[in-house]
Amino acid sequence: MKRWTQIFKALANINRLKIINLLANGMSLTVTQITDELDISFRGTSRHLLLLHGLDILSSVGRNGHVFYSYNRSLPGDVKKIVEIFLKDV
């Protein structure tokens, strides 16, 4: 129950939904690239990414001194369905 509460809280923020939507299209981007694309502050974007990564909605890979974030395609089926429902309205 606690995990679902955290997931729903995470998905209740439009900026986090925009980030997921951006990365769900197969893109792998850095914090700076996401900040520029969505016109969100760097600090805010970083916090959103850490939260989404902590819930395994996003995955990350370090390359060339940068961290690249992408949508975690191996999400459990139930969580993936919920995320997709939320993304329909973004």
PDB file of N, CA, C and O in Angstrom:
ATOM      1  N   MET A   1       0.827  -1.194   0.000  1.00  0.00           N
ATOM      2  CA  MET A   1       0.000   0.000   0.000  1.00  0.00           C
ATOM      3  C   MET A   1       0.872   1.258   0.000  1.00  0.00           C
ATOM      4  O   MET A   1       0.552   2.233  -0.679  1.00  0.00           O
ATOM      5  N   LYS A   2       1.966   1.238   0.756  1.00  0.00           N
ATOM      6  CA  LYS A   2       2.825   2.412   0.835  1.00  0.00           C
ATOM      7  C   LYS A   2       3.435   2.746  -0.524  1.00  0.00           C
ATOM      8  O   LYS A   2       3.523   3.915  -0.900  1.00  0.00           O
ATOM      9  N   ARG A   3       3.855   1.714  -1.260  1.00  0.00           N
ATOM     10  CA  ARG A   3       4.447   1.942  -2.589  1.00  0.00           C
ATOM     11  C   ARG A   3       3.430   2.594  -3.529  1.00  0.00           C
ATOM     12  O   ARG A   3       3.781   3.503  -4.281  1.00  0.00           O
ATOM     13  N   TRP A   4       2.194   2.147  -3.492  1.00  0.00           N
ATOM     14  CA  TRP A   4       1.171   2.740  -4.357  1.00  0.00           C
ATOM     15  C   TRP A   4       0.931   4.198  -4.001  1.00  0.00           C
ATOM     16  O   TRP A   4       0.741   5.032  -4.886  1.00  0.00           O
ATOM     17  N   THR A   5       0.938   4.505  -2.725  1.00  0.00           N
ATOM     18  CA  THR A   5       0.767   5.892  -2.292  1.00  0.00           C
ATOM     19  C   THR A   5       1.894   6.752  -2.850  1.00  0.00           C
ATOM     20  O   THR A   5       1.648   7.859  -3.328  1.00  0.00           O
ATOM     21  N   GLN A   6       3.123   6.256  -2.795  1.00  0.00           N
ATOM     22  CA  GLN A   6       4.267   6.999  -3.328  1.00  0.00           C
ATOM     23  C   GLN A   6       4.158   7.166  -4.844  1.00  0.00           C
ATOM     24  O   GLN A   6       4.466   8.233  -5.375  1.00  0.00           O
ATOM     25  N   ILE A   7       3.728   6.134  -5.529  1.00  0.00           N
ATOM     26  CA  ILE A   7       3.598   6.209  -6.988  1.00  0.00           C
ATOM     27  C   ILE A   7       2.528   7.220  -7.375  1.00  0.00           C
ATOM     28  O   ILE A   7       2.744   8.040  -8.266  1.00  0.00           O
ATOM     29  N   PHE A   8       1.383   7.168  -6.716  1.00  0.00           N
ATOM     30  CA  PHE A   8       0.316   8.119  -7.042  1.00  0.00           C
ATOM     31  C   PHE A   8       0.714   9.554  -6.703  1.00  0.00           C
ATOM     32  O   PHE A   8       0.363  10.478  -7.437  1.00  0.00           O
ATOM     33  N   LYS A   9       1.434   9.750  -5.614  1.00  0.00           N
ATOM     34  CA  LYS A   9       1.928  11.086  -5.285  1.00  0.00           C
ATOM     35  C   LYS A   9       2.895  11.570  -6.352  1.00  0.00           C
ATOM     36  O   LYS A   9       2.862  12.737  -6.741  1.00  0.00           O
ATOM     37  N   ALA A  10       3.753  10.679  -6.826  1.00  0.00           N
ATOM     38  CA  ALA A  10       4.715  11.050  -7.868  1.00  0.00           C
ATOM     39  C   ALA A  10       4.007  11.430  -9.159  1.00  0.00           C
ATOM     40  O   ALA A  10       4.419  12.367  -9.843  1.00  0.00           O
ATOM     41  N   LEU A  11       2.952  10.713  -9.493  1.00  0.00           N
ATOM     42  CA  LEU A  11       2.225  10.969 -10.733  1.00  0.00           C
ATOM     43  C   LEU A  11       1.234  12.127 -10.616  1.00  0.00           C
ATOM     44  O   LEU A  11       0.611  12.512 -11.605  1.00  0.00           O
ATOM     45  N   ALA A  12       1.088  12.675  -9.431  1.00  0.00           N
ATOM     46  CA  ALA A  12       0.161  13.788  -9.215  1.00  0.00           C
ATOM     47  C   ALA A  12       0.798  15.141  -9.513  1.00  0.00           C
ATOM     48  O   ALA A  12       0.209  16.178  -9.209  1.00  0.00           O
ATOM     49  N   ASN A  13       1.988  15.146 -10.102  1.00  0.00           N
ATOM     50  CA  ASN A  13       2.687  16.391 -10.420  1.00  0.00           C
ATOM     51  C   ASN A  13       2.849  16.506 -11.930  1.00  0.00           C
ATOM     52  O   ASN A  13       3.400  15.603 -12.560  1.00  0.00           O
ATOM     53  N   ILE A  14       2.383  17.588 -12.514  1.00  0.00           N
ATOM     54  CA  ILE A  14       2.396  17.752 -13.969  1.00  0.00           C
ATOM     55  C   ILE A  14       3.820  17.755 -14.534  1.00  0.00           C
ATOM     56  O   ILE A  14       4.046  17.237 -15.627  1.00  0.00           O
ATOM     57  N   ASN A  15       4.769  18.324 -13.813  1.00  0.00           N
ATOM     58  CA  ASN A  15       6.141  18.332 -14.324  1.00  0.00           C
ATOM     59  C   ASN A  15       6.741  16.933 -14.369  1.00  0.00           C
ATOM     60  O   ASN A  15       7.481  16.602 -15.295  1.00  0.00           O
ATOM     61  N   ARG A  16       6.425  16.111 -13.369  1.00  0.00           N
ATOM     62  CA  ARG A  16       6.912  14.731 -13.396  1.00  0.00           C
ATOM     63  C   ARG A  16       6.258  13.955 -14.533  1.00  0.00           C
ATOM     64  O   ARG A  16       6.908  13.138 -15.185  1.00  0.00           O
ATOM     65  N   LEU A  17       4.984  14.206 -14.770  1.00  0.00           N
ATOM     66  CA  LEU A  17       4.309  13.548 -15.901  1.00  0.00           C
ATOM     67  C   LEU A  17       4.915  13.988 -17.231  1.00  0.00           C
ATOM     68  O   LEU A  17       5.060  13.177 -18.145  1.00  0.00           O
ATOM     69  N   LYS A  18       5.267  15.263 -17.343  1.00  0.00           N
ATOM     70  CA  LYS A  18       5.906  15.744 -18.562  1.00  0.00           C
ATOM     71  C   LYS A  18       7.262  15.080 -18.777  1.00  0.00           C
ATOM     72  O   LYS A  18       7.627  14.748 -19.905  1.00  0.00           O
ATOM     73  N   ILE A  19       8.000  14.890 -17.697  1.00  0.00           N
ATOM     74  CA  ILE A  19       9.299  14.224 -17.793  1.00  0.00           C
ATOM     75  C   ILE A  19       9.114  12.780 -18.262  1.00  0.00           C
ATOM     76  O   ILE A  19       9.808  12.327 -19.172  1.00  0.00           O
ATOM     77  N   ILE A  20       8.181  12.061 -17.641  1.00  0.00           N
ATOM     78  CA  ILE A  20       7.929  10.672 -18.030  1.00  0.00           C
ATOM     79  C   ILE A  20       7.493  10.611 -19.485  1.00  0.00           C
ATOM     80  O   ILE A  20       7.965   9.763 -20.242  1.00  0.00           O
ATOM     81  N   ASN A  21       6.599  11.503 -19.876  1.00  0.00           N
ATOM     82  CA  ASN A  21       6.104  11.532 -21.248  1.00  0.00           C
ATOM     83  C   ASN A  21       7.237  11.771 -22.240  1.00  0.00           C
ATOM     84  O   ASN A  21       7.299  11.125 -23.286  1.00  0.00           O
ATOM     85  N   LEU A  22       8.119  12.686 -21.916  1.00  0.00           N
ATOM     86  CA  LEU A  22       9.265  12.992 -22.768  1.00  0.00           C
ATOM     87  C   LEU A  22      10.160  11.762 -22.936  1.00  0.00           C
ATOM     88  O   LEU A  22      10.602  11.449 -24.042  1.00  0.00           O
ATOM     89  N   LEU A  23      10.418  11.079 -21.834  1.00  0.00           N
ATOM     90  CA  LEU A  23      11.334   9.942 -21.875  1.00  0.00           C
ATOM     91  C   LEU A  23      10.663   8.643 -22.333  1.00  0.00           C
ATOM     92  O   LEU A  23      11.347   7.711 -22.758  1.00  0.00           O
ATOM     93  N   ALA A  24       9.340   8.576 -22.251  1.00  0.00           N
ATOM     94  CA  ALA A  24       8.620   7.366 -22.666  1.00  0.00           C
ATOM     95  C   ALA A  24       8.716   7.130 -24.166  1.00  0.00           C
ATOM     96  O   ALA A  24       8.435   6.028 -24.636  1.00  0.00           O
ATOM     97  N   ASN A  25       9.102   8.132 -24.909  1.00  0.00           N
ATOM     98  CA  ASN A  25       9.239   7.997 -26.362  1.00  0.00           C
ATOM     99  C   ASN A  25      10.582   7.401 -26.761  1.00  0.00           C
ATOM    100  O   ASN A  25      10.957   7.437 -27.933  1.00  0.00           O
ATOM    101  N   GLY A  26      11.310   6.849 -25.786  1.00  0.00           N
ATOM    102  CA  GLY A  26      12.565   6.188 -26.069  1.00  0.00           C
ATOM    103  C   GLY A  26      13.787   7.078 -25.970  1.00  0.00           C
ATOM    104  O   GLY A  26      14.899   6.644 -26.273  1.00  0.00           O
ATOM    105  N   MET A  27      13.595   8.323 -25.547  1.00  0.00           N
ATOM    106  CA  MET A  27      14.720   9.237 -25.430  1.00  0.00           C
ATOM    107  C   MET A  27      15.510   8.946 -24.154  1.00  0.00           C
ATOM    108  O   MET A  27      14.962   8.452 -23.168  1.00  0.00           O
ATOM    109  N   SER A  28      16.785   9.257 -24.190  1.00  0.00           N
ATOM    110  CA  SER A  28      17.661   9.179 -23.038  1.00  0.00           C
ATOM    111  C   SER A  28      18.334  10.537 -22.921  1.00  0.00           C
ATOM    112  O   SER A  28      19.140  10.909 -23.773  1.00  0.00           O
ATOM    113  N   LEU A  29      18.005  11.280 -21.867  1.00  0.00           N
ATOM    114  CA  LEU A  29      18.439  12.675 -21.757  1.00  0.00           C
ATOM    115  C   LEU A  29      19.079  12.966 -20.405  1.00  0.00           C
ATOM    116  O   LEU A  29      18.826  12.276 -19.417  1.00  0.00           O
ATOM    117  N   THR A  30      19.917  14.007 -20.385  1.00  0.00           N
ATOM    118  CA  THR A  30      20.524  14.482 -19.144  1.00  0.00           C
ATOM    119  C   THR A  30      19.567  15.453 -18.455  1.00  0.00           C
ATOM    120  O   THR A  30      18.563  15.875 -19.028  1.00  0.00           O
ATOM    121  N   VAL A  31      19.902  15.793 -17.218  1.00  0.00           N
ATOM    122  CA  VAL A  31      19.097  16.765 -16.469  1.00  0.00           C
ATOM    123  C   VAL A  31      19.019  18.083 -17.240  1.00  0.00           C
ATOM    124  O   VAL A  31      17.945  18.674 -17.352  1.00  0.00           O
ATOM    125  N   THR A  32      20.141  18.539 -17.767  1.00  0.00           N
ATOM    126  CA  THR A  32      20.174  19.805 -18.502  1.00  0.00           C
ATOM    127  C   THR A  32      19.291  19.749 -19.741  1.00  0.00           C
ATOM    128  O   THR A  32      18.576  20.709 -20.031  1.00  0.00           O
ATOM    129  N   GLN A  33      19.329  18.657 -20.465  1.00  0.00           N
ATOM    130  CA  GLN A  33      18.506  18.529 -21.668  1.00  0.00           C
ATOM    131  C   GLN A  33      17.016  18.525 -21.319  1.00  0.00           C
ATOM    132  O   GLN A  33      16.211  19.139 -22.019  1.00  0.00           O
ATOM    133  N   ILE A  34      16.658  17.841 -20.252  1.00  0.00           N
ATOM    134  CA  ILE A  34      15.254  17.810 -19.822  1.00  0.00           C
ATOM    135  C   ILE A  34      14.828  19.199 -19.362  1.00  0.00           C
ATOM    136  O   ILE A  34      13.730  19.653 -19.684  1.00  0.00           O
ATOM    137  N   THR A  35      15.690  19.870 -18.614  1.00  0.00           N
ATOM    138  CA  THR A  35      15.417  21.229 -18.156  1.00  0.00           C
ATOM    139  C   THR A  35      15.145  22.154 -19.335  1.00  0.00           C
ATOM    140  O   THR A  35      14.177  22.914 -19.321  1.00  0.00           O
ATOM    141  N   ASP A  36      15.992  22.091 -20.350  1.00  0.00           N
ATOM    142  CA  ASP A  36      15.831  22.943 -21.524  1.00  0.00           C
ATOM    143  C   ASP A  36      14.567  22.600 -22.310  1.00  0.00           C
ATOM    144  O   ASP A  36      13.859  23.492 -22.778  1.00  0.00           O
ATOM    145  N   GLU A  37      14.294  21.320 -22.451  1.00  0.00           N
ATOM    146  CA  GLU A  37      13.140  20.864 -23.240  1.00  0.00           C
ATOM    147  C   GLU A  37      11.812  21.263 -22.593  1.00  0.00           C
ATOM    148  O   GLU A  37      10.875  21.658 -23.286  1.00  0.00           O
ATOM    149  N   LEU A  38      11.736  21.159 -21.279  1.00  0.00           N
ATOM    150  CA  LEU A  38      10.468  21.392 -20.580  1.00  0.00           C
ATOM    151  C   LEU A  38      10.381  22.738 -19.890  1.00  0.00           C
ATOM    152  O   LEU A  38       9.341  23.082 -19.328  1.00  0.00           O
ATOM    153  N   ASP A  39      11.465  23.506 -19.927  1.00  0.00           N
ATOM    154  CA  ASP A  39      11.505  24.823 -19.303  1.00  0.00           C
ATOM    155  C   ASP A  39      11.146  24.762 -17.815  1.00  0.00           C
ATOM    156  O   ASP A  39      10.309  25.514 -17.316  1.00  0.00           O
ATOM    157  N   ILE A  40      11.818  23.832 -17.133  1.00  0.00           N
ATOM    158  CA  ILE A  40      11.678  23.661 -15.690  1.00  0.00           C
ATOM    159  C   ILE A  40      13.043  23.987 -15.092  1.00  0.00           C
ATOM    160  O   ILE A  40      14.063  23.797 -15.754  1.00  0.00           O
ATOM    161  N   SER A  41      13.081  24.468 -13.867  1.00  0.00           N
ATOM    162  CA  SER A  41      14.370  24.792 -13.253  1.00  0.00           C
ATOM    163  C   SER A  41      15.241  23.539 -13.126  1.00  0.00           C
ATOM    164  O   SER A  41      14.736  22.422 -13.009  1.00  0.00           O
ATOM    165  N   PHE A  42      16.538  23.747 -13.152  1.00  0.00           N
ATOM    166  CA  PHE A  42      17.486  22.642 -13.037  1.00  0.00           C
ATOM    167  C   PHE A  42      17.301  21.911 -11.708  1.00  0.00           C
ATOM    168  O   PHE A  42      17.258  20.682 -11.655  1.00  0.00           O
ATOM    169  N   ARG A  43      17.194  22.689 -10.651  1.00  0.00           N
ATOM    170  CA  ARG A  43      17.033  22.103  -9.315  1.00  0.00           C
ATOM    171  C   ARG A  43      15.738  21.294  -9.214  1.00  0.00           C
ATOM    172  O   ARG A  43      15.732  20.184  -8.681  1.00  0.00           O
ATOM    173  N   GLY A  44      14.650  21.852  -9.726  1.00  0.00           N
ATOM    174  CA  GLY A  44      13.368  21.148  -9.712  1.00  0.00           C
ATOM    175  C   GLY A  44      13.412  19.876 -10.535  1.00  0.00           C
ATOM    176  O   GLY A  44      12.903  18.833 -10.124  1.00  0.00           O
ATOM    177  N   THR A  45      14.027  19.975 -11.703  1.00  0.00           N
ATOM    178  CA  THR A  45      14.146  18.807 -12.572  1.00  0.00           C
ATOM    179  C   THR A  45      14.941  17.710 -11.877  1.00  0.00           C
ATOM    180  O   THR A  45      14.558  16.541 -11.922  1.00  0.00           O
ATOM    181  N   SER A  46      16.035  18.074 -11.242  1.00  0.00           N
ATOM    182  CA  SER A  46      16.853  17.098 -10.524  1.00  0.00           C
ATOM    183  C   SER A  46      16.051  16.381  -9.443  1.00  0.00           C
ATOM    184  O   SER A  46      16.147  15.163  -9.298  1.00  0.00           O
ATOM    185  N   ARG A  47      15.268  17.132  -8.693  1.00  0.00           N
ATOM    186  CA  ARG A  47      14.453  16.528  -7.628  1.00  0.00           C
ATOM    187  C   ARG A  47      13.409  15.576  -8.209  1.00  0.00           C
ATOM    188  O   ARG A  47      13.196  14.482  -7.685  1.00  0.00           O
ATOM    189  N   HIS A  48      12.759  16.002  -9.299  1.00  0.00           N
ATOM    190  CA  HIS A  48      11.764  15.137  -9.945  1.00  0.00           C
ATOM    191  C   HIS A  48      12.410  13.847 -10.438  1.00  0.00           C
ATOM    192  O   HIS A  48      11.851  12.765 -10.258  1.00  0.00           O
ATOM    193  N   LEU A  49      13.582  13.955 -11.058  1.00  0.00           N
ATOM    194  CA  LEU A  49      14.265  12.784 -11.593  1.00  0.00           C
ATOM    195  C   LEU A  49      14.676  11.819 -10.481  1.00  0.00           C
ATOM    196  O   LEU A  49      14.543  10.605 -10.632  1.00  0.00           O
ATOM    197  N   LEU A  50      15.165  12.348  -9.385  1.00  0.00           N
ATOM    198  CA  LEU A  50      15.556  11.487  -8.265  1.00  0.00           C
ATOM    199  C   LEU A  50      14.357  10.727  -7.706  1.00  0.00           C
ATOM    200  O   LEU A  50      14.461   9.541  -7.394  1.00  0.00           O
ATOM    201  N   LEU A  51      13.239  11.398  -7.582  1.00  0.00           N
ATOM    202  CA  LEU A  51      12.036  10.754  -7.069  1.00  0.00           C
ATOM    203  C   LEU A  51      11.561   9.658  -8.021  1.00  0.00           C
ATOM    204  O   LEU A  51      11.263   8.544  -7.589  1.00  0.00           O
ATOM    205  N   LEU A  52      11.491   9.971  -9.311  1.00  0.00           N
ATOM    206  CA  LEU A  52      11.022   8.995 -10.301  1.00  0.00           C
ATOM    207  C   LEU A  52      11.992   7.827 -10.434  1.00  0.00           C
ATOM    208  O   LEU A  52      11.576   6.685 -10.626  1.00  0.00           O
ATOM    209  N   HIS A  53      13.270   8.114 -10.332  1.00  0.00           N
ATOM    210  CA  HIS A  53      14.278   7.055 -10.379  1.00  0.00           C
ATOM    211  C   HIS A  53      14.165   6.164  -9.147  1.00  0.00           C
ATOM    212  O   HIS A  53      14.292   4.944  -9.252  1.00  0.00           O
ATOM    213  N   GLY A  54      13.930   6.755  -8.001  1.00  0.00           N
ATOM    214  CA  GLY A  54      13.779   5.998  -6.763  1.00  0.00           C
ATOM    215  C   GLY A  54      12.586   5.057  -6.773  1.00  0.00           C
ATOM    216  O   GLY A  54      12.583   4.046  -6.069  1.00  0.00           O
ATOM    217  N   LEU A  55      11.575   5.383  -7.565  1.00  0.00           N
ATOM    218  CA  LEU A  55      10.392   4.525  -7.703  1.00  0.00           C
ATOM    219  C   LEU A  55      10.523   3.560  -8.881  1.00  0.00           C
ATOM    220  O   LEU A  55       9.581   2.837  -9.204  1.00  0.00           O
ATOM    221  N   ASP A  56      11.685   3.552  -9.515  1.00  0.00           N
ATOM    222  CA  ASP A  56      11.982   2.678 -10.668  1.00  0.00           C
ATOM    223  C   ASP A  56      11.151   2.993 -11.908  1.00  0.00           C
ATOM    224  O   ASP A  56      11.050   2.169 -12.816  1.00  0.00           O
ATOM    225  N   ILE A  57      10.558   4.183 -11.947  1.00  0.00           N
ATOM    226  CA  ILE A  57       9.834   4.595 -13.152  1.00  0.00           C
ATOM    227  C   ILE A  57      10.836   5.005 -14.223  1.00  0.00           C
ATOM    228  O   ILE A  57      10.598   4.814 -15.416  1.00  0.00           O
ATOM    229  N   LEU A  58      11.957   5.569 -13.784  1.00  0.00           N
ATOM    230  CA  LEU A  58      13.039   5.937 -14.695  1.00  0.00           C
ATOM    231  C   LEU A  58      14.271   5.113 -14.359  1.00  0.00           C
ATOM    232  O   LEU A  58      14.455   4.670 -13.225  1.00  0.00           O
ATOM    233  N   SER A  59      15.107   4.918 -15.368  1.00  0.00           N
ATOM    234  CA  SER A  59      16.414   4.304 -15.146  1.00  0.00           C
ATOM    235  C   SER A  59      17.466   5.320 -15.542  1.00  0.00           C
ATOM    236  O   SER A  59      17.169   6.295 -16.233  1.00  0.00           O
ATOM    237  N   SER A  60      18.691   5.092 -15.106  1.00  0.00           N
ATOM    238  CA  SER A  60      19.758   6.034 -15.425  1.00  0.00           C
ATOM    239  C   SER A  60      21.048   5.292 -15.737  1.00  0.00           C
ATOM    240  O   SER A  60      21.296   4.188 -15.252  1.00  0.00           O
ATOM    241  N   VAL A  61      21.865   5.946 -16.573  1.00  0.00           N
ATOM    242  CA  VAL A  61      23.161   5.406 -16.959  1.00  0.00           C
ATOM    243  C   VAL A  61      24.148   6.562 -16.979  1.00  0.00           C
ATOM    244  O   VAL A  61      23.857   7.623 -17.533  1.00  0.00           O
ATOM    245  N   GLY A  62      25.301   6.362 -16.383  1.00  0.00           N
ATOM    246  CA  GLY A  62      26.343   7.384 -16.414  1.00  0.00           C
ATOM    247  C   GLY A  62      27.243   7.178 -17.627  1.00  0.00           C
ATOM    248  O   GLY A  62      27.741   6.078 -17.866  1.00  0.00           O
ATOM    249  N   ARG A  63      27.446   8.263 -18.395  1.00  0.00           N
ATOM    250  CA  ARG A  63      28.317   8.209 -19.567  1.00  0.00           C
ATOM    251  C   ARG A  63      29.003   9.552 -19.729  1.00  0.00           C
ATOM    252  O   ARG A  63      28.363  10.602 -19.662  1.00  0.00           O
ATOM    253  N   ASN A  64      30.305   9.510 -19.943  1.00  0.00           N
ATOM    254  CA  ASN A  64      31.072  10.726 -20.244  1.00  0.00           C
ATOM    255  C   ASN A  64      30.848  11.844 -19.221  1.00  0.00           C
ATOM    256  O   ASN A  64      30.775  13.014 -19.596  1.00  0.00           O
ATOM    257  N   GLY A  65      30.742  11.504 -17.967  1.00  0.00           N
ATOM    258  CA  GLY A  65      30.574  12.508 -16.926  1.00  0.00           C
ATOM    259  C   GLY A  65      29.166  13.048 -16.789  1.00  0.00           C
ATOM    260  O   GLY A  65      28.948  14.019 -16.064  1.00  0.00           O
ATOM    261  N   HIS A  66      28.202  12.439 -17.471  1.00  0.00           N
ATOM    262  CA  HIS A  66      26.800  12.860 -17.396  1.00  0.00           C
ATOM    263  C   HIS A  66      25.927  11.673 -17.023  1.00  0.00           C
ATOM    264  O   HIS A  66      26.286  10.524 -17.283  1.00  0.00           O
ATOM    265  N   VAL A  67      24.797  11.948 -16.421  1.00  0.00           N
ATOM    266  CA  VAL A  67      23.819  10.906 -16.130  1.00  0.00           C
ATOM    267  C   VAL A  67      22.680  11.065 -17.121  1.00  0.00           C
ATOM    268  O   VAL A  67      22.085  12.137 -17.228  1.00  0.00           O
ATOM    269  N   PHE A  68      22.378   9.991 -17.847  1.00  0.00           N
ATOM    270  CA  PHE A  68      21.297   9.991 -18.824  1.00  0.00           C
ATOM    271  C   PHE A  68      20.119   9.214 -18.244  1.00  0.00           C
ATOM    272  O   PHE A  68      20.271   8.076 -17.800  1.00  0.00           O
ATOM    273  N   TYR A  69      18.953   9.838 -18.253  1.00  0.00           N
ATOM    274  CA  TYR A  69      17.743   9.231 -17.731  1.00  0.00           C
ATOM    275  C   TYR A  69      16.877   8.745 -18.879  1.00  0.00           C
ATOM    276  O   TYR A  69      16.821   9.366 -19.940  1.00  0.00           O
ATOM    277  N   SER A  70      16.197   7.619 -18.651  1.00  0.00           N
ATOM    278  CA  SER A  70      15.272   7.086 -19.641  1.00  0.00           C
ATOM    279  C   SER A  70      14.115   6.407 -18.907  1.00  0.00           C
ATOM    280  O   SER A  70      14.194   6.114 -17.715  1.00  0.00           O
ATOM    281  N   TYR A  71      13.054   6.171 -19.648  1.00  0.00           N
ATOM    282  CA  TYR A  71      11.876   5.493 -19.102  1.00  0.00           C
ATOM    283  C   TYR A  71      12.227   4.027 -18.882  1.00  0.00           C
ATOM    284  O   TYR A  71      12.806   3.388 -19.760  1.00  0.00           O
ATOM    285  N   ASN A  72      11.884   3.500 -17.729  1.00  0.00           N
ATOM    286  CA  ASN A  72      12.182   2.110 -17.395  1.00  0.00           C
ATOM    287  C   ASN A  72      11.153   1.198 -18.048  1.00  0.00           C
ATOM    288  O   ASN A  72      10.037   1.058 -17.550  1.00  0.00           O
ATOM    289  N   ARG A  73      11.523   0.587 -19.147  1.00  0.00           N
ATOM    290  CA  ARG A  73      10.612  -0.284 -19.895  1.00  0.00           C
ATOM    291  C   ARG A  73      10.334  -1.607 -19.179  1.00  0.00           C
ATOM    292  O   ARG A  73       9.423  -2.340 -19.565  1.00  0.00           O
ATOM    293  N   SER A  74      11.106  -1.912 -18.150  1.00  0.00           N
ATOM    294  CA  SER A  74      10.887  -3.163 -17.425  1.00  0.00           C
ATOM    295  C   SER A  74      10.132  -2.947 -16.114  1.00  0.00           C
ATOM    296  O   SER A  74      10.290  -3.704 -15.155  1.00  0.00           O
ATOM    297  N   LEU A  75       9.311  -1.901 -16.095  1.00  0.00           N
ATOM    298  CA  LEU A  75       8.444  -1.664 -14.938  1.00  0.00           C
ATOM    299  C   LEU A  75       7.512  -2.857 -14.749  1.00  0.00           C
ATOM    300  O   LEU A  75       7.141  -3.500 -15.731  1.00  0.00           O
ATOM    301  N   PRO A  76       7.128  -3.167 -13.520  1.00  0.00           N
ATOM    302  CA  PRO A  76       6.105  -4.200 -13.326  1.00  0.00           C
ATOM    303  C   PRO A  76       4.828  -3.812 -14.083  1.00  0.00           C
ATOM    304  O   PRO A  76       4.487  -2.633 -14.171  1.00  0.00           O
ATOM    305  N   GLY A  77       4.142  -4.791 -14.614  1.00  0.00           N
ATOM    306  CA  GLY A  77       2.959  -4.552 -15.447  1.00  0.00           C
ATOM    307  C   GLY A  77       1.907  -3.654 -14.839  1.00  0.00           C
ATOM    308  O   GLY A  77       1.357  -2.794 -15.526  1.00  0.00           O
ATOM    309  N   ASP A  78       1.611  -3.840 -13.541  1.00  0.00           N
ATOM    310  CA  ASP A  78       0.576  -3.024 -12.907  1.00  0.00           C
ATOM    311  C   ASP A  78       0.988  -1.559 -12.826  1.00  0.00           C
ATOM    312  O   ASP A  78       0.167  -0.670 -13.053  1.00  0.00           O
ATOM    313  N   VAL A  79       2.251  -1.303 -12.505  1.00  0.00           N
ATOM    314  CA  VAL A  79       2.735   0.081 -12.424  1.00  0.00           C
ATOM    315  C   VAL A  79       2.768   0.700 -13.821  1.00  0.00           C
ATOM    316  O   VAL A  79       2.415   1.867 -13.995  1.00  0.00           O
ATOM    317  N   LYS A  80       3.186  -0.071 -14.798  1.00  0.00           N
ATOM    318  CA  LYS A  80       3.250   0.414 -16.177  1.00  0.00           C
ATOM    319  C   LYS A  80       1.861   0.844 -16.677  1.00  0.00           C
ATOM    320  O   LYS A  80       1.729   1.869 -17.347  1.00  0.00           O
ATOM    321  N   LYS A  81       0.837   0.060 -16.349  1.00  0.00           N
ATOM    322  CA  LYS A  81      -0.537   0.400 -16.749  1.00  0.00           C
ATOM    323  C   LYS A  81      -0.975   1.730 -16.136  1.00  0.00           C
ATOM    324  O   LYS A  81      -1.570   2.569 -16.811  1.00  0.00           O
ATOM    325  N   ILE A  82      -0.676   1.909 -14.860  1.00  0.00           N
ATOM    326  CA  ILE A  82      -1.053   3.152 -14.180  1.00  0.00           C
ATOM    327  C   ILE A  82      -0.343   4.346 -14.813  1.00  0.00           C
ATOM    328  O   ILE A  82      -0.965   5.377 -15.069  1.00  0.00           O
ATOM    329  N   VAL A  83       0.951   4.208 -15.063  1.00  0.00           N
ATOM    330  CA  VAL A  83       1.718   5.294 -15.674  1.00  0.00           C
ATOM    331  C   VAL A  83       1.129   5.630 -17.043  1.00  0.00           C
ATOM    332  O   VAL A  83       0.973   6.805 -17.375  1.00  0.00           O
ATOM    333  N   GLU A  84       0.805   4.626 -17.831  1.00  0.00           N
ATOM    334  CA  GLU A  84       0.235   4.865 -19.163  1.00  0.00           C
ATOM    335  C   GLU A  84      -1.117   5.570 -19.079  1.00  0.00           C
ATOM    336  O   GLU A  84      -1.422   6.420 -19.917  1.00  0.00           O
ATOM    337  N   ILE A  85      -1.923   5.232 -18.087  1.00  0.00           N
ATOM    338  CA  ILE A  85      -3.212   5.914 -17.895  1.00  0.00           C
ATOM    339  C   ILE A  85      -2.987   7.387 -17.582  1.00  0.00           C
ATOM    340  O   ILE A  85      -3.664   8.251 -18.139  1.00  0.00           O
ATOM    341  N   PHE A  86      -2.046   7.676 -16.700  1.00  0.00           N
ATOM    342  CA  PHE A  86      -1.734   9.064 -16.351  1.00  0.00           C
ATOM    343  C   PHE A  86      -1.194   9.832 -17.564  1.00  0.00           C
ATOM    344  O   PHE A  86      -1.487  11.016 -17.733  1.00  0.00           O
ATOM    345  N   LEU A  87      -0.416   9.162 -18.395  1.00  0.00           N
ATOM    346  CA  LEU A  87       0.198   9.831 -19.548  1.00  0.00           C
ATOM    347  C   LEU A  87      -0.807  10.188 -20.643  1.00  0.00           C
ATOM    348  O   LEU A  87      -0.527  11.048 -21.478  1.00  0.00           O
ATOM    349  N   LYS A  88      -1.957   9.547 -20.648  1.00  0.00           N
ATOM    350  CA  LYS A  88      -2.970   9.838 -21.675  1.00  0.00           C
ATOM    351  C   LYS A  88      -3.443  11.282 -21.623  1.00  0.00           C
ATOM    352  O   LYS A  88      -3.839  11.848 -22.642  1.00  0.00           O
ATOM    353  N   ASP A  89      -3.404  11.876 -20.439  1.00  0.00           N
ATOM    354  CA  ASP A  89      -3.922  13.253 -20.279  1.00  0.00           C
ATOM    355  C   ASP A  89      -2.836  14.315 -20.325  1.00  0.00           C
ATOM    356  O   ASP A  89      -3.122  15.495 -20.121  1.00  0.00           O
ATOM    357  N   VAL A  90      -1.590  13.919 -20.588  1.00  0.00           N
ATOM    358  CA  VAL A  90      -0.488  14.908 -20.597  1.00  0.00           C
ATOM    359  C   VAL A  90      -0.402  15.545 -21.963  1.00  0.00           C
ATOM    360  O   VAL A  90       0.451  16.402 -22.192  1.00  0.00           O
TER     361      VAL A  90
END
